Amino acid sequence: MKQVGRDIIYNSISGQNKPSLTIHPGETFRVQTELCSGAWLEKLGDEFIEESRIYTNPTVCVQVEGAMPGSA
């Protein structure tokens, strides 16, 4: 199974984001990423507080071979 870590993480979804992983349609893969960014998540036991979020969920860009914009 292919796997990608947190080496390259984006805080927005954009066509300019470079893929960290390329897969084939139907292939199983694993992505390791972060929850949300913000000062609220600093130590074990801290809980999510919506008002403290400063970005969208950090994400990793995955390219699917043969996929075209808008395909599902």
CHARMM-style PDB file with segment names, atoms N, HN, CA, C and O in Angstrom:
ATOM      1  N   MET     1       0.855  -1.180   0.000  1.00  0.00      PROA
ATOM      2  CA  MET     1       0.000   0.000   0.000  1.00  0.00      PROA
ATOM      3  C   MET     1       0.897   1.238   0.000  1.00  0.00      PROA
ATOM      4  O   MET     1       1.861   1.319   0.761  1.00  0.00      PROA
ATOM      5  N   LYS     2       0.567   2.193  -0.858  1.00  0.00      PROA
ATOM      6  HN  LYS     2      -0.217   2.127  -1.476  1.00  0.00      PROA
ATOM      7  CA  LYS     2       1.314   3.447  -0.899  1.00  0.00      PROA
ATOM      8  C   LYS     2       0.917   4.299   0.304  1.00  0.00      PROA
ATOM      9  O   LYS     2      -0.210   4.238   0.795  1.00  0.00      PROA
ATOM     10  N   GLN     3       1.883   5.094   0.758  1.00  0.00      PROA
ATOM     11  HN  GLN     3       2.798   5.144   0.359  1.00  0.00      PROA
ATOM     12  CA  GLN     3       1.642   5.945   1.927  1.00  0.00      PROA
ATOM     13  C   GLN     3       2.383   7.254   1.735  1.00  0.00      PROA
ATOM     14  O   GLN     3       3.473   7.281   1.163  1.00  0.00      PROA
ATOM     15  N   VAL     4       1.792   8.336   2.212  1.00  0.00      PROA
ATOM     16  HN  VAL     4       0.907   8.314   2.677  1.00  0.00      PROA
ATOM     17  CA  VAL     4       2.431   9.648   2.163  1.00  0.00      PROA
ATOM     18  C   VAL     4       2.328  10.279   3.546  1.00  0.00      PROA
ATOM     19  O   VAL     4       1.304  10.163   4.219  1.00  0.00      PROA
ATOM     20  N   GLY     5       3.405  10.952   3.964  1.00  0.00      PROA
ATOM     21  HN  GLY     5       4.237  11.047   3.418  1.00  0.00      PROA
ATOM     22  CA  GLY     5       3.453  11.567   5.290  1.00  0.00      PROA
ATOM     23  C   GLY     5       3.117  13.037   5.264  1.00  0.00      PROA
ATOM     24  O   GLY     5       2.400  13.515   4.386  1.00  0.00      PROA
ATOM     25  N   ARG     6       3.647  13.747   6.242  1.00  0.00      PROA
ATOM     26  HN  ARG     6       4.230  13.358   6.956  1.00  0.00      PROA
ATOM     27  CA  ARG     6       3.338  15.161   6.419  1.00  0.00      PROA
ATOM     28  C   ARG     6       4.448  16.070   5.907  1.00  0.00      PROA
ATOM     29  O   ARG     6       4.587  17.203   6.369  1.00  0.00      PROA
ATOM     30  N   ASP     7       5.229  15.585   4.968  1.00  0.00      PROA
ATOM     31  HN  ASP     7       5.116  14.664   4.593  1.00  0.00      PROA
ATOM     32  CA  ASP     7       6.341  16.389   4.452  1.00  0.00      PROA
ATOM     33  C   ASP     7       5.862  17.649   3.744  1.00  0.00      PROA
ATOM     34  O   ASP     7       6.436  18.726   3.909  1.00  0.00      PROA
ATOM     35  N   ILE     8       4.798  17.500   2.951  1.00  0.00      PROA
ATOM     36  HN  ILE     8       4.332  16.626   2.817  1.00  0.00      PROA
ATOM     37  CA  ILE     8       4.229  18.640   2.225  1.00  0.00      PROA
ATOM     38  C   ILE     8       2.745  18.698   2.548  1.00  0.00      PROA
ATOM     39  O   ILE     8       1.977  17.829   2.135  1.00  0.00      PROA
ATOM     40  N   ILE     9       2.341  19.735   3.295  1.00  0.00      PROA
ATOM     41  HN  ILE     9       2.964  20.441   3.631  1.00  0.00      PROA
ATOM     42  CA  ILE     9       0.951  19.908   3.695  1.00  0.00      PROA
ATOM     43  C   ILE     9       0.485  21.281   3.215  1.00  0.00      PROA
ATOM     44  O   ILE     9       1.215  22.265   3.330  1.00  0.00      PROA
ATOM     45  N   TYR    10      -0.725  21.343   2.680  1.00  0.00      PROA
ATOM     46  HN  TYR    10      -1.319  20.543   2.586  1.00  0.00      PROA
ATOM     47  CA  TYR    10      -1.300  22.603   2.203  1.00  0.00      PROA
ATOM     48  C   TYR    10      -2.446  23.015   3.115  1.00  0.00      PROA
ATOM     49  O   TYR    10      -3.159  22.170   3.656  1.00  0.00      PROA
ATOM     50  N   ASN    11      -2.617  24.339   3.280  1.00  0.00      PROA
ATOM     51  HN  ASN    11      -2.038  25.025   2.840  1.00  0.00      PROA
ATOM     52  CA  ASN    11      -3.715  24.865   4.087  1.00  0.00      PROA
ATOM     53  C   ASN    11      -4.870  25.355   3.230  1.00  0.00      PROA
ATOM     54  O   ASN    11      -5.815  25.953   3.744  1.00  0.00      PROA
ATOM     55  N   SER    12      -4.803  25.106   1.917  1.00  0.00      PROA
ATOM     56  HN  SER    12      -4.036  24.620   1.499  1.00  0.00      PROA
ATOM     57  CA  SER    12      -5.906  25.455   1.023  1.00  0.00      PROA
ATOM     58  C   SER    12      -5.906  24.469  -0.133  1.00  0.00      PROA
ATOM     59  O   SER    12      -4.870  23.903  -0.484  1.00  0.00      PROA
ATOM     60  N   ILE    13      -7.073  24.273  -0.717  1.00  0.00      PROA
ATOM     61  HN  ILE    13      -7.914  24.733  -0.432  1.00  0.00      PROA
ATOM     62  CA  ILE    13      -7.200  23.391  -1.862  1.00  0.00      PROA
ATOM     63  C   ILE    13      -7.036  24.236  -3.110  1.00  0.00      PROA
ATOM     64  O   ILE    13      -7.760  25.211  -3.314  1.00  0.00      PROA
ATOM     65  N   SER    14      -6.071  23.853  -3.950  1.00  0.00      PROA
ATOM     66  HN  SER    14      -5.482  23.062  -3.784  1.00  0.00      PROA
ATOM     67  CA  SER    14      -5.770  24.640  -5.137  1.00  0.00      PROA
ATOM     68  C   SER    14      -5.196  23.749  -6.230  1.00  0.00      PROA
ATOM     69  O   SER    14      -4.531  22.755  -5.940  1.00  0.00      PROA
ATOM     70  N   GLY    15      -5.451  24.102  -7.476  1.00  0.00      PROA
ATOM     71  HN  GLY    15      -5.991  24.910  -7.711  1.00  0.00      PROA
ATOM     72  CA  GLY    15      -4.853  23.408  -8.599  1.00  0.00      PROA
ATOM     73  C   GLY    15      -3.355  23.635  -8.675  1.00  0.00      PROA
ATOM     74  O   GLY    15      -2.660  22.959  -9.434  1.00  0.00      PROA
ATOM     75  N   GLN    16      -2.855  24.577  -7.900  1.00  0.00      PROA
ATOM     76  HN  GLN    16      -3.420  25.127  -7.283  1.00  0.00      PROA
ATOM     77  CA  GLN    16      -1.423  24.869  -7.871  1.00  0.00      PROA
ATOM     78  C   GLN    16      -0.657  23.946  -6.920  1.00  0.00      PROA
ATOM     79  O   GLN    16       0.572  23.887  -6.966  1.00  0.00      PROA
ATOM     80  N   ASN    17      -1.386  23.224  -6.055  1.00  0.00      PROA
ATOM     81  HN  ASN    17      -2.384  23.272  -6.017  1.00  0.00      PROA
ATOM     82  CA  ASN    17      -0.738  22.301  -5.117  1.00  0.00      PROA
ATOM     83  C   ASN    17      -0.117  21.140  -5.890  1.00  0.00      PROA
ATOM     84  O   ASN    17      -0.772  20.545  -6.746  1.00  0.00      PROA
ATOM     85  N   LYS    18       1.129  20.818  -5.598  1.00  0.00      PROA
ATOM     86  HN  LYS    18       1.662  21.301  -4.903  1.00  0.00      PROA
ATOM     87  CA  LYS    18       1.802  19.705  -6.263  1.00  0.00      PROA
ATOM     88  C   LYS    18       1.487  18.404  -5.536  1.00  0.00      PROA
ATOM     89  O   LYS    18       1.499  18.365  -4.306  1.00  0.00      PROA
ATOM     90  N   PRO    19       1.204  17.332  -6.288  1.00  0.00      PROA
ATOM     91  CA  PRO    19       0.882  16.052  -5.661  1.00  0.00      PROA
ATOM     92  C   PRO    19       2.053  15.481  -4.863  1.00  0.00      PROA
ATOM     93  O   PRO    19       3.205  15.528  -5.296  1.00  0.00      PROA
ATOM     94  N   SER    20       1.737  14.952  -3.710  1.00  0.00      PROA
ATOM     95  HN  SER    20       0.802  14.914  -3.358  1.00  0.00      PROA
ATOM     96  CA  SER    20       2.729  14.257  -2.888  1.00  0.00      PROA
ATOM     97  C   SER    20       2.722  12.771  -3.199  1.00  0.00      PROA
ATOM     98  O   SER    20       3.640  12.046  -2.816  1.00  0.00      PROA
ATOM     99  N   LEU    21       1.683  12.316  -3.895  1.00  0.00      PROA
ATOM    100  HN  LEU    21       0.937  12.905  -4.206  1.00  0.00      PROA
ATOM    101  CA  LEU    21       1.505  10.900  -4.175  1.00  0.00      PROA
ATOM    102  C   LEU    21       0.686  10.753  -5.449  1.00  0.00      PROA
ATOM    103  O   LEU    21      -0.252  11.516  -5.677  1.00  0.00      PROA
ATOM    104  N   THR    22       1.036   9.775  -6.280  1.00  0.00      PROA
ATOM    105  HN  THR    22       1.799   9.155  -6.095  1.00  0.00      PROA
ATOM    106  CA  THR    22       0.261   9.457  -7.471  1.00  0.00      PROA
ATOM    107  C   THR    22      -0.225   8.017  -7.343  1.00  0.00      PROA
ATOM    108  O   THR    22       0.549   7.109  -7.041  1.00  0.00      PROA
ATOM    109  N   ILE    23      -1.526   7.827  -7.580  1.00  0.00      PROA
ATOM    110  HN  ILE    23      -2.154   8.565  -7.826  1.00  0.00      PROA
ATOM    111  CA  ILE    23      -2.123   6.496  -7.470  1.00  0.00      PROA
ATOM    112  C   ILE    23      -2.909   6.168  -8.739  1.00  0.00      PROA
ATOM    113  O   ILE    23      -3.161   7.046  -9.564  1.00  0.00      PROA
ATOM    114  N   HSD    24      -3.292   4.904  -8.891  1.00  0.00      PROA
ATOM    115  HN  HSD    24      -3.087   4.190  -8.221  1.00  0.00      PROA
ATOM    116  CA  HSD    24      -4.152   4.463  -9.982  1.00  0.00      PROA
ATOM    117  C   HSD    24      -5.589   4.395  -9.459  1.00  0.00      PROA
ATOM    118  O   HSD    24      -5.793   4.181  -8.264  1.00  0.00      PROA
ATOM    119  N   PRO    25      -6.593   4.574 -10.335  1.00  0.00      PROA
ATOM    120  CA  PRO    25      -7.980   4.478  -9.893  1.00  0.00      PROA
ATOM    121  C   PRO    25      -8.232   3.162  -9.147  1.00  0.00      PROA
ATOM    122  O   PRO    25      -7.832   2.093  -9.610  1.00  0.00      PROA
ATOM    123  N   GLY    26      -8.887   3.248  -8.006  1.00  0.00      PROA
ATOM    124  HN  GLY    26      -9.211   4.116  -7.630  1.00  0.00      PROA
ATOM    125  CA  GLY    26      -9.222   2.076  -7.201  1.00  0.00      PROA
ATOM    126  C   GLY    26      -8.111   1.613  -6.269  1.00  0.00      PROA
ATOM    127  O   GLY    26      -8.322   0.717  -5.452  1.00  0.00      PROA
ATOM    128  N   GLU    27      -6.940   2.209  -6.381  1.00  0.00      PROA
ATOM    129  HN  GLU    27      -6.768   2.938  -7.044  1.00  0.00      PROA
ATOM    130  CA  GLU    27      -5.819   1.812  -5.525  1.00  0.00      PROA
ATOM    131  C   GLU    27      -6.031   2.314  -4.100  1.00  0.00      PROA
ATOM    132  O   GLU    27      -6.496   3.436  -3.900  1.00  0.00      PROA
ATOM    133  N   THR    28      -5.696   1.500  -3.123  1.00  0.00      PROA
ATOM    134  HN  THR    28      -5.317   0.589  -3.285  1.00  0.00      PROA
ATOM    135  CA  THR    28      -5.794   1.876  -1.715  1.00  0.00      PROA
ATOM    136  C   THR    28      -4.508   2.579  -1.304  1.00  0.00      PROA
ATOM    137  O   THR    28      -3.414   2.157  -1.681  1.00  0.00      PROA
ATOM    138  N   PHE    29      -4.646   3.657  -0.527  1.00  0.00      PROA
ATOM    139  HN  PHE    29      -5.534   3.999  -0.221  1.00  0.00      PROA
ATOM    140  CA  PHE    29      -3.476   4.399  -0.054  1.00  0.00      PROA
ATOM    141  C   PHE    29      -3.764   4.975   1.318  1.00  0.00      PROA
ATOM    142  O   PHE    29      -4.912   5.011   1.759  1.00  0.00      PROA
ATOM    143  N   ARG    30      -2.715   5.426   1.990  1.00  0.00      PROA
ATOM    144  HN  ARG    30      -1.782   5.397   1.631  1.00  0.00      PROA
ATOM    145  CA  ARG    30      -2.838   5.996   3.328  1.00  0.00      PROA
ATOM    146  C   ARG    30      -2.167   7.370   3.343  1.00  0.00      PROA
ATOM    147  O   ARG    30      -1.086   7.552   2.783  1.00  0.00      PROA
ATOM    148  N   VAL    31      -2.828   8.337   3.994  1.00  0.00      PROA
ATOM    149  HN  VAL    31      -3.706   8.189   4.449  1.00  0.00      PROA
ATOM    150  CA  VAL    31      -2.303   9.692   4.114  1.00  0.00      PROA
ATOM    151  C   VAL    31      -2.205  10.051   5.589  1.00  0.00      PROA
ATOM    152  O   VAL    31      -3.162   9.884   6.345  1.00  0.00      PROA
ATOM    153  N   GLN    32      -1.048  10.541   5.986  1.00  0.00      PROA
ATOM    154  HN  GLN    32      -0.270  10.676   5.372  1.00  0.00      PROA
ATOM    155  CA  GLN    32      -0.864  11.024   7.351  1.00  0.00      PROA
ATOM    156  C   GLN    32      -0.866  12.542   7.279  1.00  0.00      PROA
ATOM    157  O   GLN    32      -0.071  13.130   6.546  1.00  0.00      PROA
ATOM    158  N   THR    33      -1.753  13.182   8.034  1.00  0.00      PROA
ATOM    159  HN  THR    33      -2.399  12.704   8.630  1.00  0.00      PROA
ATOM    160  CA  THR    33      -1.846  14.637   8.010  1.00  0.00      PROA
ATOM    161  C   THR    33      -2.147  15.158   9.412  1.00  0.00      PROA
ATOM    162  O   THR    33      -2.094  14.396  10.377  1.00  0.00      PROA
ATOM    163  N   GLU    34      -2.453  16.412   9.531  1.00  0.00      PROA
ATOM    164  HN  GLU    34      -2.496  17.031   8.747  1.00  0.00      PROA
ATOM    165  CA  GLU    34      -2.752  17.059  10.807  1.00  0.00      PROA
ATOM    166  C   GLU    34      -4.246  17.299  10.910  1.00  0.00      PROA
ATOM    167  O   GLU    34      -4.952  17.279   9.901  1.00  0.00      PROA
ATOM    168  N   LEU    35      -4.732  17.526  12.121  1.00  0.00      PROA
ATOM    169  HN  LEU    35      -4.159  17.542  12.940  1.00  0.00      PROA
ATOM    170  CA  LEU    35      -6.126  17.933  12.282  1.00  0.00      PROA
ATOM    171  C   LEU    35      -6.188  19.383  11.826  1.00  0.00      PROA
ATOM    172  O   LEU    35      -5.744  19.644  10.708  1.00  0.00      PROA
ATOM    173  N   CYS    36      -6.670  20.302  12.546  1.00  0.00      PROA
ATOM    174  HN  CYS    36      -7.031  20.089  13.455  1.00  0.00      PROA
ATOM    175  CA  CYS    36      -6.690  21.709  12.146  1.00  0.00      PROA
ATOM    176  C   CYS    36      -5.502  22.425  12.765  1.00  0.00      PROA
ATOM    177  O   CYS    36      -4.970  22.001  13.791  1.00  0.00      PROA
ATOM    178  N   SER    37      -5.099  23.504  12.135  1.00  0.00      PROA
ATOM    179  HN  SER    37      -5.532  23.848  11.302  1.00  0.00      PROA
ATOM    180  CA  SER    37      -4.026  24.323  12.695  1.00  0.00      PROA
ATOM    181  C   SER    37      -4.611  25.275  13.723  1.00  0.00      PROA
ATOM    182  O   SER    37      -5.781  25.651  13.643  1.00  0.00      PROA
ATOM    183  N   GLY    38      -3.810  25.650  14.662  1.00  0.00      PROA
ATOM    184  HN  GLY    38      -2.860  25.344  14.726  1.00  0.00      PROA
ATOM    185  CA  GLY    38      -4.252  26.616  15.651  1.00  0.00      PROA
ATOM    186  C   GLY    38      -3.662  26.342  17.010  1.00  0.00      PROA
ATOM    187  O   GLY    38      -3.182  25.243  17.287  1.00  0.00      PROA
ATOM    188  N   ALA    39      -3.702  27.343  17.849  1.00  0.00      PROA
ATOM    189  HN  ALA    39      -4.092  28.236  17.624  1.00  0.00      PROA
ATOM    190  CA  ALA    39      -3.093  27.249  19.171  1.00  0.00      PROA
ATOM    191  C   ALA    39      -3.858  26.320  20.112  1.00  0.00      PROA
ATOM    192  O   ALA    39      -3.354  25.984  21.184  1.00  0.00      PROA
ATOM    193  N   TRP    40      -5.047  25.908  19.737  1.00  0.00      PROA
ATOM    194  HN  TRP    40      -5.456  26.181  18.867  1.00  0.00      PROA
ATOM    195  CA  TRP    40      -5.869  25.063  20.598  1.00  0.00      PROA
ATOM    196  C   TRP    40      -5.386  23.625  20.663  1.00  0.00      PROA
ATOM    197  O   TRP    40      -5.817  22.883  21.545  1.00  0.00      PROA
ATOM    198  N   LEU    41      -4.510  23.204  19.764  1.00  0.00      PROA
ATOM    199  HN  LEU    41      -4.160  23.807  19.047  1.00  0.00      PROA
ATOM    200  CA  LEU    41      -4.072  21.820  19.734  1.00  0.00      PROA
ATOM    201  C   LEU    41      -2.569  21.753  19.997  1.00  0.00      PROA
ATOM    202  O   LEU    41      -1.770  21.578  19.076  1.00  0.00      PROA
ATOM    203  N   GLU    42      -2.204  21.892  21.256  1.00  0.00      PROA
ATOM    204  HN  GLU    42      -2.853  22.034  22.004  1.00  0.00      PROA
ATOM    205  CA  GLU    42      -0.797  21.938  21.622  1.00  0.00      PROA
ATOM    206  C   GLU    42      -0.359  20.766  22.480  1.00  0.00      PROA
ATOM    207  O   GLU    42       0.812  20.386  22.440  1.00  0.00      PROA
ATOM    208  N   LYS    43      -1.260  20.184  23.253  1.00  0.00      PROA
ATOM    209  HN  LYS    43      -2.211  20.493  23.285  1.00  0.00      PROA
ATOM    210  CA  LYS    43      -0.870  19.083  24.133  1.00  0.00      PROA
ATOM    211  C   LYS    43      -1.984  18.037  24.186  1.00  0.00      PROA
ATOM    212  O   LYS    43      -3.138  18.320  23.865  1.00  0.00      PROA
ATOM    213  N   LEU    44      -1.617  16.843  24.592  1.00  0.00      PROA
ATOM    214  HN  LEU    44      -0.680  16.613  24.852  1.00  0.00      PROA
ATOM    215  CA  LEU    44      -2.581  15.766  24.714  1.00  0.00      PROA
ATOM    216  C   LEU    44      -3.718  16.200  25.635  1.00  0.00      PROA
ATOM    217  O   LEU    44      -3.479  16.731  26.719  1.00  0.00      PROA
ATOM    218  N   GLY    45      -4.928  15.976  25.206  1.00  0.00      PROA
ATOM    219  HN  GLY    45      -5.123  15.545  24.325  1.00  0.00      PROA
ATOM    220  CA  GLY    45      -6.086  16.364  26.010  1.00  0.00      PROA
ATOM    221  C   GLY    45      -6.745  17.644  25.539  1.00  0.00      PROA
ATOM    222  O   GLY    45      -7.890  17.909  25.903  1.00  0.00      PROA
ATOM    223  N   ASP    46      -6.044  18.462  24.725  1.00  0.00      PROA
ATOM    224  HN  ASP    46      -5.114  18.246  24.429  1.00  0.00      PROA
ATOM    225  CA  ASP    46      -6.668  19.667  24.180  1.00  0.00      PROA
ATOM    226  C   ASP    46      -7.811  19.272  23.258  1.00  0.00      PROA
ATOM    227  O   ASP    46      -7.738  18.248  22.579  1.00  0.00      PROA
ATOM    228  N   GLU    47      -8.857  20.072  23.230  1.00  0.00      PROA
ATOM    229  HN  GLU    47      -8.916  20.904  23.782  1.00  0.00      PROA
ATOM    230  CA  GLU    47     -10.027  19.788  22.418  1.00  0.00      PROA
ATOM    231  C   GLU    47     -10.231  20.859  21.366  1.00  0.00      PROA
ATOM    232  O   GLU    47      -9.809  22.003  21.534  1.00  0.00      PROA
ATOM    233  N   PHE    48     -10.883  20.475  20.277  1.00  0.00      PROA
ATOM    234  HN  PHE    48     -11.226  19.546  20.141  1.00  0.00      PROA
ATOM    235  CA  PHE    48     -11.174  21.387  19.177  1.00  0.00      PROA
ATOM    236  C   PHE    48     -12.128  22.482  19.614  1.00  0.00      PROA
ATOM    237  O   PHE    48     -13.153  22.207  20.237  1.00  0.00      PROA
ATOM    238  N   ILE    49     -11.793  23.724  19.289  1.00  0.00      PROA
ATOM    239  HN  ILE    49     -10.960  23.948  18.783  1.00  0.00      PROA
ATOM    240  CA  ILE    49     -12.653  24.879  19.528  1.00  0.00      PROA
ATOM    241  C   ILE    49     -12.768  25.607  18.191  1.00  0.00      PROA
ATOM    242  O   ILE    49     -11.790  26.176  17.709  1.00  0.00      PROA
ATOM    243  N   GLU    50     -13.944  25.591  17.598  1.00  0.00      PROA
ATOM    244  HN  GLU    50     -14.740  25.128  17.990  1.00  0.00      PROA
ATOM    245  CA  GLU    50     -14.154  26.152  16.258  1.00  0.00      PROA
ATOM    246  C   GLU    50     -13.622  27.578  16.127  1.00  0.00      PROA
ATOM    247  O   GLU    50     -13.028  27.918  15.104  1.00  0.00      PROA
ATOM    248  N   GLU    51     -13.820  28.399  17.124  1.00  0.00      PROA
ATOM    249  HN  GLU    51     -14.303  28.122  17.955  1.00  0.00      PROA
ATOM    250  CA  GLU    51     -13.417  29.799  17.065  1.00  0.00      PROA
ATOM    251  C   GLU    51     -11.893  29.968  17.011  1.00  0.00      PROA
ATOM    252  O   GLU    51     -11.409  31.028  16.615  1.00  0.00      PROA
ATOM    253  N   SER    52     -11.141  28.952  17.397  1.00  0.00      PROA
ATOM    254  HN  SER    52     -11.535  28.091  17.719  1.00  0.00      PROA
ATOM    255  CA  SER    52      -9.687  29.046  17.421  1.00  0.00      PROA
ATOM    256  C   SER    52      -9.039  28.601  16.111  1.00  0.00      PROA
ATOM    257  O   SER    52      -7.830  28.752  15.935  1.00  0.00      PROA
ATOM    258  N   ARG    53      -9.824  28.061  15.206  1.00  0.00      PROA
ATOM    259  HN  ARG    53     -10.806  27.938  15.348  1.00  0.00      PROA
ATOM    260  CA  ARG    53      -9.269  27.568  13.947  1.00  0.00      PROA
ATOM    261  C   ARG    53      -8.846  28.746  13.082  1.00  0.00      PROA
ATOM    262  O   ARG    53      -9.610  29.694  12.900  1.00  0.00      PROA
ATOM    263  N   ILE    54      -7.626  28.686  12.545  1.00  0.00      PROA
ATOM    264  HN  ILE    54      -7.006  27.915  12.693  1.00  0.00      PROA
ATOM    265  CA  ILE    54      -7.143  29.778  11.693  1.00  0.00      PROA
ATOM    266  C   ILE    54      -7.044  29.376  10.227  1.00  0.00      PROA
ATOM    267  O   ILE    54      -6.927  30.248   9.365  1.00  0.00      PROA
ATOM    268  N   TYR    55      -7.088  28.088   9.920  1.00  0.00      PROA
ATOM    269  HN  TYR    55      -7.183  27.380  10.620  1.00  0.00      PROA
ATOM    270  CA  TYR    55      -7.025  27.598   8.543  1.00  0.00      PROA
ATOM    271  C   TYR    55      -8.046  26.483   8.372  1.00  0.00      PROA
ATOM    272  O   TYR    55      -8.666  26.037   9.337  1.00  0.00      PROA
ATOM    273  N   THR    56      -8.210  26.042   7.133  1.00  0.00      PROA
ATOM    274  HN  THR    56      -7.707  26.405   6.349  1.00  0.00      PROA
ATOM    275  CA  THR    56      -8.985  24.841   6.888  1.00  0.00      PROA
ATOM    276  C   THR    56      -8.139  23.653   7.331  1.00  0.00      PROA
ATOM    277  O   THR    56      -6.970  23.823   7.677  1.00  0.00      PROA
ATOM    278  N   ASN    57      -8.705  22.473   7.323  1.00  0.00      PROA
ATOM    279  HN  ASN    57      -9.655  22.334   7.042  1.00  0.00      PROA
ATOM    280  CA  ASN    57      -7.921  21.295   7.674  1.00  0.00      PROA
ATOM    281  C   ASN    57      -6.724  21.176   6.749  1.00  0.00      PROA
ATOM    282  O   ASN    57      -6.887  21.232   5.530  1.00  0.00      PROA
ATOM    283  N   PRO    58      -5.525  21.012   7.293  1.00  0.00      PROA
ATOM    284  CA  PRO    58      -4.361  20.793   6.438  1.00  0.00      PROA
ATOM    285  C   PRO    58      -4.582  19.549   5.586  1.00  0.00      PROA
ATOM    286  O   PRO    58      -5.159  18.565   6.050  1.00  0.00      PROA
ATOM    287  N   THR    59      -4.127  19.593   4.355  1.00  0.00      PROA
ATOM    288  HN  THR    59      -3.658  20.392   3.978  1.00  0.00      PROA
ATOM    289  CA  THR    59      -4.391  18.511   3.425  1.00  0.00      PROA
ATOM    290  C   THR    59      -3.154  18.155   2.617  1.00  0.00      PROA
ATOM    291  O   THR    59      -2.211  18.939   2.515  1.00  0.00      PROA
ATOM    292  N   VAL    60      -3.176  16.977   2.053  1.00  0.00      PROA
ATOM    293  HN  VAL    60      -3.942  16.340   2.136  1.00  0.00      PROA
ATOM    294  CA  VAL    60      -2.124  16.496   1.167  1.00  0.00      PROA
ATOM    295  C   VAL    60      -2.752  16.327  -0.209  1.00  0.00      PROA
ATOM    296  O   VAL    60      -3.894  15.879  -0.308  1.00  0.00      PROA
ATOM    297  N   CYS    61      -2.039  16.669  -1.263  1.00  0.00      PROA
ATOM    298  HN  CYS    61      -1.111  17.033  -1.183  1.00  0.00      PROA
ATOM    299  CA  CYS    61      -2.550  16.547  -2.621  1.00  0.00      PROA
ATOM    300  C   CYS    61      -2.186  15.172  -3.186  1.00  0.00      PROA
ATOM    301  O   CYS    61      -1.017  14.785  -3.194  1.00  0.00      PROA
ATOM    302  N   VAL    62      -3.199  14.440  -3.659  1.00  0.00      PROA
ATOM    303  HN  VAL    62      -4.148  14.754  -3.653  1.00  0.00      PROA
ATOM    304  CA  VAL    62      -3.001  13.114  -4.244  1.00  0.00      PROA
ATOM    305  C   VAL    62      -3.486  13.160  -5.692  1.00  0.00      PROA
ATOM    306  O   VAL    62      -4.612  13.576  -5.964  1.00  0.00      PROA
ATOM    307  N   GLN    63      -2.635  12.733  -6.610  1.00  0.00      PROA
ATOM    308  HN  GLN    63      -1.720  12.395  -6.389  1.00  0.00      PROA
ATOM    309  CA  GLN    63      -2.984  12.680  -8.025  1.00  0.00      PROA
ATOM    310  C   GLN    63      -3.471  11.275  -8.370  1.00  0.00      PROA
ATOM    311  O   GLN    63      -2.835  10.280  -8.022  1.00  0.00      PROA
ATOM    312  N   VAL    64      -4.619  11.210  -9.066  1.00  0.00      PROA
ATOM    313  HN  VAL    64      -5.136  12.018  -9.349  1.00  0.00      PROA
ATOM    314  CA  VAL    64      -5.160   9.937  -9.525  1.00  0.00      PROA
ATOM    315  C   VAL    64      -4.894   9.848 -11.030  1.00  0.00      PROA
ATOM    316  O   VAL    64      -5.378  10.680 -11.798  1.00  0.00      PROA
ATOM    317  N   GLU    65      -4.128   8.841 -11.450  1.00  0.00      PROA
ATOM    318  HN  GLU    65      -3.735   8.165 -10.826  1.00  0.00      PROA
ATOM    319  CA  GLU    65      -3.789   8.659 -12.858  1.00  0.00      PROA
ATOM    320  C   GLU    65      -5.043   8.657 -13.714  1.00  0.00      PROA
ATOM    321  O   GLU    65      -5.992   7.932 -13.417  1.00  0.00      PROA
ATOM    322  N   GLY    66      -5.060   9.456 -14.771  1.00  0.00      PROA
ATOM    323  HN  GLY    66      -4.288  10.044 -15.012  1.00  0.00      PROA
ATOM    324  CA  GLY    66      -6.173   9.481 -15.712  1.00  0.00      PROA
ATOM    325  C   GLY    66      -7.337  10.346 -15.307  1.00  0.00      PROA
ATOM    326  O   GLY    66      -8.250  10.549 -16.107  1.00  0.00      PROA
ATOM    327  N   ALA    67      -7.343  10.868 -14.082  1.00  0.00      PROA
ATOM    328  HN  ALA    67      -6.601  10.703 -13.432  1.00  0.00      PROA
ATOM    329  CA  ALA    67      -8.449  11.724 -13.633  1.00  0.00      PROA
ATOM    330  C   ALA    67      -8.369  13.087 -14.328  1.00  0.00      PROA
ATOM    331  O   ALA    67      -7.286  13.627 -14.550  1.00  0.00      PROA
ATOM    332  N   MET    68      -9.526  13.619 -14.658  1.00  0.00      PROA
ATOM    333  HN  MET    68     -10.407  13.180 -14.477  1.00  0.00      PROA
ATOM    334  CA  MET    68      -9.618  14.930 -15.293  1.00  0.00      PROA
ATOM    335  C   MET    68     -10.359  15.881 -14.348  1.00  0.00      PROA
ATOM    336  O   MET    68     -11.137  15.421 -13.512  1.00  0.00      PROA
ATOM    337  N   PRO    69     -10.138  17.188 -14.459  1.00  0.00      PROA
ATOM    338  CA  PRO    69     -10.865  18.118 -13.593  1.00  0.00      PROA
ATOM    339  C   PRO    69     -12.369  17.877 -13.661  1.00  0.00      PROA
ATOM    340  O   PRO    69     -12.941  17.777 -14.746  1.00  0.00      PROA
ATOM    341  N   GLY    70     -12.997  17.787 -12.508  1.00  0.00      PROA
ATOM    342  HN  GLY    70     -12.532  17.868 -11.626  1.00  0.00      PROA
ATOM    343  CA  GLY    70     -14.433  17.585 -12.413  1.00  0.00      PROA
ATOM    344  C   GLY    70     -14.875  16.133 -12.424  1.00  0.00      PROA
ATOM    345  O   GLY    70     -16.052  15.844 -12.211  1.00  0.00      PROA
ATOM    346  N   SER    71     -13.937  15.205 -12.673  1.00  0.00      PROA
ATOM    347  HN  SER    71     -12.981  15.440 -12.846  1.00  0.00      PROA
ATOM    348  CA  SER    71     -14.355  13.793 -12.673  1.00  0.00      PROA
ATOM    349  C   SER    71     -14.527  13.302 -11.249  1.00  0.00      PROA
ATOM    350  O   SER    71     -13.858  13.778 -10.332  1.00  0.00      PROA
ATOM    351  N   ALA    72     -15.419  12.355 -11.070  1.00  0.00      PROA
ATOM    352  HN  ALA    72     -15.962  11.968 -11.815  1.00  0.00      PROA
ATOM    353  CA  ALA    72     -15.689  11.847  -9.727  1.00  0.00      PROA
ATOM    354  C   ALA    72     -15.344  10.384  -9.630  1.00  0.00      PROA
ATOM    355  OT1 ALA    72     -15.507   9.780  -8.570  1.00  0.00      PROA
TER     356      ALA     72
END
